[in-house]
Amino acid sequence: MITVHATAALAQREFTRFVRQPQRVIGSIGQPILFWLFLGTGFTGSFRPPGMEGISYIEFFYPGVLLMLLLFASIFSSITVIEDRDQGFLQSVLVAPISRLVIVFGKILGGALIALTQAMLFLLLAPFIGLVLSPAGTALELILLLLTALGFTALGFLCAWSMKSTAGFHAIMMVILMPLWLLSGALFPIQHVPPLLRLVMETNPVTHALVILRLPFYHAAEQLLSDKDFLVSLFIVVIWVMASIWLSVLRIEKREKGISY
C-alpha cells in the first residue's frame, strides 16, 4: 500500500504541476492544432492517394496529430526529471524508504495522464471533420491513447534520467522521437511509399501505434477486437510499451560512477 500511495502521489504531483502552468497547457495543445490546421488545409487539394477517395488530408492527418500531441506531452512531462534533480527533489525521493520503481511508475503514469488529458481535449474536434466515435469506440480509443502515452513517456523518462540539462534533452528527443513520428505514416499513407522505406516504417512501433489509434474512427470496436491487423499492431505496441518501461527500470537501478543519490 505504501508503494501504491507513493506512486499515486508522484503521479498527482506531475499532473498538478501541469494544470498550474497555463502557458504549458496552451503550448502543448496549441502547437499540434496549428500544425494540423496549416498542413491539413494546405495539402487537402493535392491529397489523392488510390483507395482513399472521399477522405480529405485534414481528416487523414487527424490521428497523426493525436500521436504528435502524445509525443510532445511526453517530452514536456519528462523534463521534470531534470528539473527535480536540479531542485533537489529527486535526491530526497531516492533516499526515501520506498523502491526506486515507485519513481519510474509515478513519473511515467503522471506523464501519461497529462498526455491523455490533452488528447481528450483534442478529440472534441473530431466530430467537426466527420469523425464520430461510438461510446464503445470512445472507450477503446481512450485506452489506446493511454497505452501509447505510456510508451512515449517511458522513452522520455529513459532519456531524461541521464540528461544534465533541458537543452540537451530537447536535442536528443528531437533526434529520437520525431523520426519515429515522421516514419509512422502520420504524414503520408504507408501503402504508397518505396519498398525500403515501407520496411523501415513497418518495423517502427510508432507506426503500429498510429494504426490502432486510427482504426476506431472507421470501424466498430467489436469488429476491431477480432481484426487480425488491429490485434497484431496492438500486440507490437504492448511489447514496445513494456520494453520501454523495463529499460527505464533497469536504468534507474543502475548507479553511475561518481554520482551519489
N, C-alpha and C positions, 0 to 999 in steps of 0.2 A: 504493500500500500504506500510506503514511503516513496518507492521508486515511481509509482503512478502519480502521486501528488507532485513530486519534484518535476517530472516530465510535463505535467499539465501546467505547472507554474511557469516553466521556461517558455512553453508554447504560448501561454497567455501573455507573458511579458513581450514576446515578439509581436503579437497581434496588437497589443495596447500601444506599443511604440509606433506602429504603422498608422493607426487611426488618429493618433495625436500629432501627426505630421501631415497636414492637409496638402502641402506642396508636393509631398511624395505620392500621395493618393492621386492628385491631379496629373502629375508627370507620368506615373506608371500606367495610367489608363488612357490619358490623352494622346500619348505618342503612338501607341498601336492604332487608335481610332483614326488619327490623322493619316497614318501610313495606309490604312485600309481604304479610306475615302479617296486619297490622292491617286494611289495606284489602281484602285478598283475602278474609279471613273475614267482614268486615263487609258487603261488597257481594254475597257469594255468593247470599244469599237473594233478592235483588231483581234479579239479573242474568239476564234472559230475552230477549236480542235474537233477532229472527227469523233463522232459518237457522243458529243456533249452539246448537241443542239438544244437551244432553249435555255441554257444556263449562262448568265452574264458573268463577267470576270469578278464583279464585286460580290456575287454570290459564291463563286468558286473559291475566292480568296478568303472568305469569311472564316472557315475553320483554321486556315493557316495563320490568321491574325490571333485567333484564340490561342494557338500554340505559341505565337510570339509573345503574347501577353504573359503566359506562364513562364516563358524564358526570362523576360525582363523582371518579373516578380521574384524569380529565384535568385537573380543577380543581386537585386537590391536587398533582399532578406538575408542573403549570405554575407553581405558586407558587415552586418552587425557582429559577426565572429571577430573580425579585425578590430572593430570599434570597441567591443567588450574587452579584448586583450589590452588595448591601449589604455582603457579607463580602469583596468584592474578588476573588473567584474569577473572575467573569465578565470583569473587566478583564484579568486575566492570560491568559485564554484568547484574548481578542480580539487581543492583541498577539503571540500565538504565531505561528510561521511556518506556519500552516495556513489553509485557506479558511474564510470565515465560514459557508459551507454546512455545514461539519462541526458547528457549534454547533446549527444547525437540525435536521439529521438525527439527531444524537446525542441531543438533548433529546427530540425527538418519538418516536424509536424507544424510548428508555428509558421514557418515559411510557406508550407503547402496550403495552410488555411488562408493565409494572406492572398496567395495566388488564386485560390478557389473563390474568394470573395470578389476579387476583381473580375474573374471570368463570369461570375453570376451577373454582375452589372453589365458586362458586355453582351451577355445572352439576351438581355432585354431588347437589343437592337435587331435580333434575328427575325422577328415577325415582320419588320418593315421591309425586308427584302424577300419575303415569301418563304422563309424557313421557319416552320411551326412544328414544335415538338409536342408529342402527346405526353400525358402525365408519366407514363412508364418510360417514354423516351427521355424526358427531362431528368428523371431519377437516374437512369443509366448514364446519361451524359455527365451529370454531376459526379458520379462515381469515377468515370473515366478521366474527368478533369483532375480530380483529386489524385488519382493514381499517377497521371503524367506529371503533376506538380511535385509529387514526392520524388520522382526521378530527377527532375531538373534541380530541385532544392538540394538533393543529396549530392549531385555533381558540384553544385556551387559550394556546398559545405566542404567537400573534399578538397577543392582548390583553395578555398579561403583559409583553411586551417594552417596552410604552410606559407601564406602570404604575410608580408610585413607592412604593406601599405595598400590603401584602397586603389591607388593609381595602377599599381602592378596587378592587382586583382582584376580590374576592369580590362586591362590589356589581355590577360590570359583568358578571361571569359569570352572576349570577342573572337579570340583565335579558336577556342574550342566550341562554344555553344552556337555562335552564329553560323559557322559552316554546317553544323548538324541541322539547323533550321533551314538554311538555304537549300540543302540537299535532301529535304524531306518531301518535296512535292508541293510545298506551300505556294510557290510562285508559278509553277507550271506543272501540267499533268505528267506523271512519271511514265505513262504509256507511250509518249511521243518523243522520247529522248534517245540519243545514241546508245547502243548496247552496253558499252563500257561504263558510261555514266549511269545507266539504269542499274547495272550490277552494284555500283557503289551505293546508289540510293536504296536499293533493296536490302543491303546489309546494314543500313543506318537504322538503329532502333527508333529514332525520332520519326522516320517515315511511317513506321507501323503505329506510332502514337497518333499521327495525323489521320491514318486510316480509321482507327477506332473512334476518333473524335468526329470525323466527317460522316460516317455511315448512319448514325442515329438520326440525322436530319433527313434522310431519304428512305429509311427502312424502319419498319416497326421493331420495337425492342424484342418482342417474342421471336420475330424472324431472325434477328441478328444472333440470338443465343444458340441457333442451330446452323448458322452460316459458317462454312469452313474457313473462308478468307478472314472473316472477323475474328474467329477463335484463334487462328494462327497468329495474327497480329497482336491480339490480346496476350497470348502466351509469351511472345517475344518482349512485349512491354513489361510484363510482370517480371520476367527474368532480368531485364535491364534495371528495373527499379530495385529489385532485391540485391543485385550485384553492386549497384551504386551505394546502397545503404551499408552493405557488408564491407566494402572498401573504406567507407567513412569510419566504420567501427574499428577496422584494422589500423587506420591512420591515426586515430585519436589515442589508441592504446600504445602506439609507438612513441617512446620518449626520445626527443632529439638530443644529441650530444651537446653539452654546454648550455642547455636550457633547462631551467628548473621551474616547474609549475607549482 
